[in-house]
Amino acid sequence: MDKVKVAVIGCGSIARRRHLPEYHAEENVEIVAVCDVVKERAEEMARVYGGTAYTDYRKLLEDSEIDAVSVCLPNALHAPVSIAALNAGKHVLCEKPMATSQEEAEAMVQSAKVNDRKLMIAHNQRFVASHSKAKELIESGDIGRIYSFRTTFGHPGPEQWSIDGATSWFFDKERAFIGAMGDLGVHKSDLMRYLLGEIVEVGALVETNAKENTDVDDNAVCILKTESGVIGTLTASWSYVSGADNSTIIYGENAVLRLEDDPDYSLVVEYKNGDVVKHELKKIQTNEEGGQQTTHVIEKFVDCIVHKTVPAVSGEEGMKSLQVILAALESNESKRMVSVGRKSSLLA
């Protein structure tokens, strides 16, 4: 079988630490192009991984040899560049959040359909071992009816991660659109949808109080309600100064599930009868040493191209997870609960 020829647009930290090394590890993939507006970054990645270095993504998309692209750009560029790539006949893996509005997300999904191309969104939490096992336990009925949950994703902030440090686009509202809610919160909205079903109502308090010289959010606490009536909280924060918290706790009729809440065991199940089952699974991916070494996102994306299957996290799925975050922002502005998926004048 011919190799899938891929290009990566944007050579910042997410491309360097995730997309490029994971593509490189795939036997049936060839990296044929990289692109970054900073010429030196593109040339550096081309030296390491091969392919042609571009500074203009439009020139890259003219190459008919390219089958698929990863879009690893500031949030505000996700939709326009993804749509251009789909219209150029490329399959697209787009970083999260997929877009900055419902309208943009819908346009991306429509472009994928019209061009008969794959559109996948890089939500990796579905593929974490503890999360997959928790879903299995919930769906088996072992946990019984789910009553409530709390999910948290926080760390000291993107200046610890971004290639540009404290001057990163993450802090620029024009390029980022949203802060911790788009960087971290959307991962958790996707995870809770995966585990517990659709989220239908959101209330939120969203603040900027931990970072200076920015007006994007850095702390948010949301109340979520699922279609089946489960209620819980979602927290996204760039203010956890001593390290990351990427945990989820699910409270059920027969047991409590503790996901990524124990330093040694990725999943701990505490049963009502006193039994405790500790699952020693692969650790959740972190930005530090010792975390899960692959996100499985690239592997799943390549697989859906090769086998002509629906992406593991389709554009439609990414849009639904984004809708939860958009509803949270609207709730914070309006100071009321907001139905997910409703068109909002506040976010137009």
C-alpha positions in Angstrom: 0.0 0.0 0.0 1.2 3.5 -0.8 2.1 5.6 2.2 -0.2 8.4 3.3 1.6 11.7 2.4 1.1 14.3 5.1 1.9 17.9 5.8 1.9 19.8 9.1 0.8 23.5 9.0 2.3 25.3 12.1 5.5 24.2 13.7 5.0 25.3 17.3 5.0 23.1 20.4 1.9 20.9 19.6 3.4 20.0 16.2 6.9 19.4 17.6 5.8 17.3 20.6 2.8 15.5 19.2 2.0 15.6 15.5 5.4 15.4 13.8 6.9 12.7 16.1 3.7 10.6 16.0 3.4 10.8 12.2 7.1 9.9 12.0 6.4 6.8 14.1 3.6 5.6 11.7 5.0 3.1 9.2 2.5 3.9 6.5 3.0 7.7 6.7 5.5 10.0 4.9 5.9 13.6 6.0 6.3 15.5 2.8 5.9 19.1 3.9 5.9 21.4 6.9 4.8 25.1 7.1 5.3 28.0 9.5 5.3 31.8 9.1 8.7 31.7 10.9 10.9 30.4 8.2 13.5 29.0 10.6 11.0 26.9 12.4 9.7 25.3 9.2 13.3 24.6 8.0 14.3 23.1 11.3 11.3 20.7 11.2 12.0 19.8 7.6 15.6 18.9 8.5 14.4 16.7 11.4 11.5 15.0 9.7 12.0 15.5 5.9 9.8 17.2 3.4 9.6 20.7 1.9 9.6 23.7 4.2 6.9 26.4 3.4 6.1 29.7 4.9 2.7 30.1 3.1 0.2 27.4 3.7 -1.6 28.3 0.4 1.5 27.3 -1.5 1.7 24.1 0.4 -1.9 23.2 -0.4 -1.2 23.5 -4.1 0.9 20.3 -3.9 -1.3 17.6 -5.3 1.0 14.9 -3.7 -0.2 15.8 -0.2 -3.0 13.5 1.0 -3.6 15.0 4.5 -2.7 17.9 6.7 -2.5 18.7 10.4 -3.6 22.2 11.3 -1.5 23.2 14.3 -2.2 27.0 14.3 -3.7 29.6 16.6 -7.4 29.0 17.3 -8.6 31.8 15.0 -6.9 30.2 12.0 -8.3 26.7 12.6 -11.4 27.1 10.5 -10.1 29.1 7.6 -7.0 27.0 7.0 -8.9 23.7 7.5 -11.6 24.8 5.0 -8.9 25.8 2.5 -7.2 22.4 2.9 -10.5 20.5 2.5 -11.3 22.5 -0.6 -7.9 21.6 -1.9 -8.8 17.9 -1.5 -6.8 17.2 1.6 -8.0 15.2 4.6 -7.7 17.4 7.8 -6.7 16.8 11.4 -7.4 20.1 13.2 -6.3 21.0 16.7 -8.8 21.9 19.3 -10.9 24.0 19.7 -11.9 23.4 16.1 -13.3 26.9 15.6 -14.2 30.1 17.3 -17.9 30.0 16.5 -20.7 27.7 15.7 -20.9 29.1 12.2 -17.2 28.4 11.6 -17.6 24.8 12.9 -20.6 24.2 10.6 -18.6 25.5 7.6 -15.8 23.1 8.4 -18.1 20.1 8.6 -19.9 21.2 5.4 -16.5 21.5 3.5 -15.6 18.0 4.6 -18.9 16.7 3.2 -18.8 18.6 -0.1 -15.2 17.5 -0.8 -15.7 14.0 0.5 -12.6 14.3 2.8 -12.0 13.2 6.4 -12.2 15.9 9.1 -11.0 14.9 12.5 -10.5 17.0 15.7 -7.5 16.3 17.9 -9.4 15.5 21.2 -7.1 12.9 22.8 -8.9 12.3 26.1 -11.1 9.7 24.6 -8.1 7.5 23.9 -6.6 7.6 27.5 -6.6 4.1 28.9 -8.4 5.0 32.2 -11.1 6.9 30.3 -11.7 4.0 27.9 -12.0 1.6 30.8 -14.4 3.9 32.7 -16.6 4.0 29.6 -16.6 0.2 29.5 -17.6 -0.1 33.2 -20.4 2.5 32.8 -21.8 0.9 29.7 -21.7 -2.6 31.3 -24.0 -1.4 34.0 -21.4 -2.3 36.7 -21.5 1.3 38.1 -25.3 1.5 38.0 -27.0 4.7 37.4 -24.7 7.8 37.2 -25.6 10.6 39.6 -22.9 13.2 39.3 -19.4 14.0 38.3 -16.6 16.5 38.6 -13.9 17.0 35.9 -10.9 19.2 36.1 -8.1 20.3 33.8 -5.6 22.8 35.1 -1.9 23.6 34.9 0.3 26.6 35.4 -0.4 28.1 32.0 0.6 27.9 28.3 3.8 30.0 28.9 5.2 26.7 30.2 4.4 24.9 27.0 4.2 27.3 24.1 7.3 27.8 21.9 6.8 31.6 22.4 6.5 31.5 26.2 4.8 34.4 27.8 4.5 36.2 24.4 2.4 33.3 23.0 -0.7 33.7 20.9 -2.5 31.9 23.7 -2.8 35.2 25.5 -3.8 37.3 22.5 -7.6 37.4 22.3 -7.7 38.1 18.6 -5.8 35.0 17.7 -6.9 32.8 20.6 -10.5 33.8 21.0 -10.7 31.9 24.3 -8.1 31.0 26.9 -8.2 28.1 29.4 -11.7 27.1 28.2 -10.5 26.5 24.7 -7.1 25.1 25.7 -8.3 22.8 28.4 -12.0 23.0 29.0 -13.0 21.8 25.6 -11.0 18.6 26.2 -13.2 17.9 29.2 -16.5 18.7 27.5 -15.5 16.2 24.9 -14.6 13.6 27.5 -17.8 14.0 29.5 -19.9 13.7 26.3 -17.9 10.5 25.5 -18.5 9.0 28.9 -22.0 10.2 29.8 -23.8 11.4 26.7 -24.8 14.7 25.3 -24.6 17.9 27.5 -27.8 19.9 27.1 -27.5 22.8 29.6 -24.6 24.9 31.0 -24.0 27.5 33.7 -20.6 29.1 34.1 -18.4 31.7 35.8 -15.5 32.6 33.7 -12.7 34.9 34.9 -9.3 36.4 34.0 -7.5 36.7 37.3 -4.3 34.6 37.2 -2.5 36.0 34.2 -1.4 39.6 33.5 -1.6 41.6 30.3 -4.3 39.4 28.7 -8.1 39.4 28.5 -8.6 35.8 27.6 -10.1 33.6 30.4 -7.7 31.7 32.7 -10.2 30.3 35.3 -13.6 28.8 34.7 -16.0 26.7 36.7 -19.1 25.3 34.8 -22.1 23.4 35.9 -23.2 20.8 33.3 -26.4 18.8 32.8 -26.5 15.8 30.5 -29.4 14.7 28.4 -30.1 11.8 30.9 -30.2 14.2 33.8 -26.7 13.8 35.2 -25.3 17.0 36.8 -21.7 17.9 37.5 -18.9 20.4 37.3 -16.2 21.2 34.8 -13.2 23.3 35.8 -10.6 24.7 33.4 -7.7 26.7 34.8 -4.2 28.2 34.0 -3.7 28.9 37.7 -2.6 25.6 39.1 0.9 26.8 40.0 2.3 23.6 41.5 1.5 21.3 38.5 -1.3 19.8 36.5 -4.7 18.3 37.6 -6.3 16.3 34.9 -8.7 14.2 37.0 -12.3 13.2 36.7 -14.5 11.6 39.4 -17.8 10.0 38.5 -20.4 9.2 41.2 -22.6 6.2 40.5 -25.3 4.1 42.1 -22.9 1.2 42.9 -19.5 2.8 42.9 -17.3 5.9 42.5 -14.9 6.1 39.6 -11.7 8.0 40.2 -9.9 8.7 36.9 -6.3 10.1 37.0 -6.9 11.0 40.6 -4.3 8.7 42.2 -0.5 9.0 41.6 -0.1 5.3 41.1 -3.4 4.0 39.7 -5.0 5.6 36.6 -8.4 4.3 37.6 -9.7 3.5 41.1 -13.2 2.0 41.5 -14.6 2.4 45.0 -17.7 0.1 45.4 -20.6 0.8 47.7 -20.0 -2.5 49.5 -16.5 -1.4 50.4 -14.5 -3.2 47.7 -11.8 -1.1 46.0 -10.4 -2.1 42.6 -7.2 -0.3 41.5 -6.5 -0.5 37.8 -2.8 0.1 36.9 -3.2 1.4 33.3 -1.0 3.5 31.0 -0.7 7.0 32.5 -2.6 9.9 31.0 -0.5 12.0 28.7 1.3 15.0 30.3 3.8 17.6 29.2 6.3 16.1 31.6 8.3 12.9 31.5 6.5 9.7 32.4 3.1 10.6 30.8 1.5 8.6 28.1 4.0 8.6 25.2 1.4 8.8 22.4 -1.9 10.5 22.1 -3.2 7.9 19.6 -4.7 10.9 17.7 -2.4 10.5 14.7 -2.8 6.8 14.7 -6.6 7.1 14.6 -6.5 9.8 11.9 -4.3 7.8 9.6 -6.4 4.7 10.3 -9.6 6.4 9.1 -7.9 7.5 5.9 -6.5 4.2 5.1 -9.6 2.2 5.9 -12.1 4.8 4.7 -13.9 4.9 8.0 -15.5 7.7 10.1 -12.9 9.6 12.1 -12.7 8.7 15.8 -13.5 12.3 16.6 -15.4 13.6 13.6 -16.0 17.3 12.8 -19.6 16.8 14.1 -18.3 15.5 17.4 -15.8 18.3 17.7 -18.6 20.8 17.0 -20.7 19.4 19.8 -17.9 19.6 22.3 -17.2 23.2 21.2 -20.9 24.1 21.6 -20.6 23.3 25.3 -17.8 25.8 25.7 -19.6 28.5 23.6 -22.7 27.9 25.9 -20.4 28.4 29.0 -19.1 31.7 27.6 -22.7 32.9 26.9 -23.8 31.8 30.4 -21.0 33.9 32.0 -22.1 36.9 29.9 -25.8 36.5 30.5 -25.6 35.3 34.1 -28.1 32.5 33.4 -28.2 28.8 32.4 -27.8 28.3 28.6 -29.1 25.5 26.4 -26.3 23.9 24.4 -26.3 24.3 20.6 -28.7 27.3 20.6 -27.5 30.1 18.3 -26.1 33.0 20.4 -26.0 36.6 19.5 -23.3 37.2 22.1 -20.8 35.0 20.3 -21.6 36.1 16.7 
